[in-house]
């Protein structure tokens, strides 16, 4: 991450040379500085707090017909609600 920030800092420096001291360049300089500060504040990672892999929880959906009453008064996609259709 530190190397990426250093590369970004260099790129923003090149932009500054091309565009001059504009509001956009000043914001980018500020953003890179803030990211560097945030990374420094984190400090080195603590190996005790490394998250393990998150097991995927799959929800099984039965392959059966849905109850037709579930669709009562449902809007048809692209047609809108029945009370908003053009006559």
PyMOL commands that set and color helices and strands:
alter all, ss='L'
color gray80, all
select helices_A, chain A and resi 2-19+23-42+47-49+68-71+82-84
alter helices_A, ss='H'
color red, helices_A
deselect
rebuild
show_as cartoon
